[in-house]
Amino acid sequence: MQQENKGSNKMSTIDIIKQRHSVRRFKDIPLDQKTVEQLNQEIEICNKESGLHIQLITSEPEAFQGEKPSYGQFKGCKNYLMIIGPKGMDIETGYYGERIVMKAQKLGVNSCWVALTYKKNKAKGNVEPGEKLYLVIALGYGETNGVPHKSKSITDVSDYKTGDPEWYRSGIESALLL
């Protein structure tokens, strides 16, 4: 059972951005092999470009089990990205993490960035000496596709004014959706 946009190559980047919302409750359906392969291909490209050590962990429920804060509680999460890399790469982890999240969304896989509501010592990835586990991103087929949240206006976050180029407005609007 997969999402409607599974395999759709005709979705624009802005369509994918608008469609993606955080999801914390996942169906008990494993990621299919083709999806895992495509995500791993994207991860390999991102790691080569960035010097990061991002890893996809599948069918592993322990990191999201047990006592958790009530805010942001996860259900059914058995797949996640471990965003790992050398210290001092905060900007790169955000950029490449979001790039992989957009690929996942295009493949019909929902996601949620996670900083606190998982068990760091139970996550199954490999953090090498000199590396840091920045965060994880939960992945799976959501019980829902999430809901949009109110975001700030363009003028709240930029110097945009009427008459500025369309590409500038579009870029700011896209950033507000992420």
BAPA-837350 format. One record per residue (C-alpha): y, z, x; residue in three letters. Coordinates in steps of 0.05 Angstrom, whole numbers, padded with zeros to 5 digits, always signed. Last residue first. Layout:
<nodes>
YZXALA ...
</nodes>
This chain:
<nodes>
+00474+00087+00199LEU +00516+00068+00139LEU +00583+00086+00171LEU +00566+00043+00231ALA +00555-00017+00185SER +00623-00007+00152GLU +00656-00002+00220ILE +00623-00066+00244GLY +00640-00103+00179SER +00714-00083+00184ARG +00718-00108+00257TYR +00681-00173+00241TRP +00729-00186+00184GLU +00789-00185+00231PRO +00846-00137+00217ASP +00893-00158+00160GLY +00890-00093+00123THR +00885-00035+00172LYS +00829-00005+00213TYR +00848+00052+00260ASP +00780+00084+00253SER +00739+00141+00223VAL +00776+00163+00161ASP +00806+00093+00152THR +00736+00064+00142ILE +00720+00115+00089SER +00672+00173+00101LYS +00601+00172+00077SER +00568+00193+00012LYS +00493+00191+00018HIS +00445+00135+00000PRO +00377+00155-00028VAL +00308+00155+00002GLY +00257+00099-00002ASN +00210+00143-00043THR +00141+00172-00029GLU +00156+00143+00039GLY +00109+00100+00080TYR +00112+00129+00149GLY +00155+00149+00207LEU +00187+00214+00232ALA +00236+00205+00290ILE +00230+00255+00346VAL +00282+00286+00391LEU +00309+00288+00462TYR +00244+00302+00499LEU +00270+00305+00571LYS +00244+00272+00633GLU +00246+00295+00706GLY +00171+00309+00706PRO +00137+00265+00654GLU +00138+00279+00579VAL +00074+00253+00548ASN +00069+00250+00472GLY +00028+00294+00427LYS +00080+00337+00392ALA +00050+00406+00383LYS +00097+00442+00431ASN +00158+00412+00397LYS +00137+00437+00329LYS +00179+00399+00278TYR +00240+00415+00237THR +00291+00420+00293LEU +00317+00352+00317ALA +00289+00300+00269VAL +00313+00230+00254TRP +00280+00205+00189CYS +00240+00142+00177SER +00211+00093+00126ASN +00164+00036+00146VAL +00171-00030+00108GLY +00168-00075+00170LEU +00244-00085+00168LYS +00251-00010+00164GLN +00208-00002+00226ALA +00251-00053+00264LYS +00314-00016+00242MET +00283+00050+00266VAL +00267+00017+00333ILE +00340-00004+00342ARG +00362+00065+00320GLU +00321+00098+00374GLY +00347+00048+00425TYR +00420+00063+00410TYR +00412+00138+00401GLY +00368+00147+00462THR +00416+00104+00503GLU +00476+00148+00485ILE +00440+00213+00504ASP +00414+00186+00571MET +00434+00245+00615GLY +00364+00271+00629LYS +00311+00218+00640PRO +00276+00195+00578GLY +00238+00213+00515ILE +00248+00195+00442ILE +00181+00212+00412MET +00170+00166+00353LEU +00130+00194+00295TYR +00069+00186+00252ASN +00031+00239+00212LYS +00086+00262+00165CYS +00055+00283+00098GLY +00111+00328+00075LYS +00173+00346+00115PHE +00221+00403+00102GLN +00294+00385+00115GLY +00321+00453+00099TYR +00266+00504+00086SER +00259+00519+00160PRO +00189+00506+00183LYS +00126+00547+00189GLU +00064+00504+00197GLY +00053+00429+00203GLN +00100+00373+00226PHE +00076+00367+00299ALA +00004+00377+00277GLU -00005+00315+00233PRO -00024+00261+00284GLU -00045+00194+00255SER +00003+00156+00299THR +00047+00173+00359ILE +00096+00120+00382LEU +00127+00133+00451GLN +00196+00124+00480ILE +00199+00129+00556HIS +00270+00107+00570LEU +00290+00060+00627GLY +00334+00022+00579SER +00313-00051+00578GLU +00240-00038+00596LYS +00235+00020+00546ASN +00267-00022+00491CYS +00220-00080+00502ILE +00159-00034+00503GLU +00184+00001+00440ILE +00192-00066+00404GLU +00121-00086+00423GLN +00095-00018+00401ASN +00129-00026+00333LEU +00097-00095+00325GLN +00028-00068+00344GLU +00034-00008+00298VAL +00055-00054+00240THR -00005-00100+00254LYS -00052-00040+00255GLN -00031-00011+00188ASP +00007+00054+00187LEU -00038+00106+00155PRO -00028+00123+00081ILE -00020+00195+00058ASP +00048+00181+00027LYS +00109+00209+00062PHE +00163+00259+00044ARG +00221+00266+00092ARG +00257+00199+00082VAL +00325+00184+00112SER +00356+00121+00083HIS +00349+00048+00104ARG +00365-00007+00053GLN +00438-00015+00073LYS +00420-00022+00146ILE +00364-00071+00131ILE +00411-00114+00089ASP +00464-00110+00144ILE +00413-00135+00195THR +00396-00194+00150SER +00329-00197+00115MET +00294-00264+00123LYS +00237-00240+00166ASN +00202-00204+00110SER +00136-00177+00135GLY +00137-00116+00091LYS +00201-00116+00050ASN +00166-00093-00013GLU +00137-00030+00019GLN +00063-00023+00034GLN +00000+00000+00000MET 
</nodes>
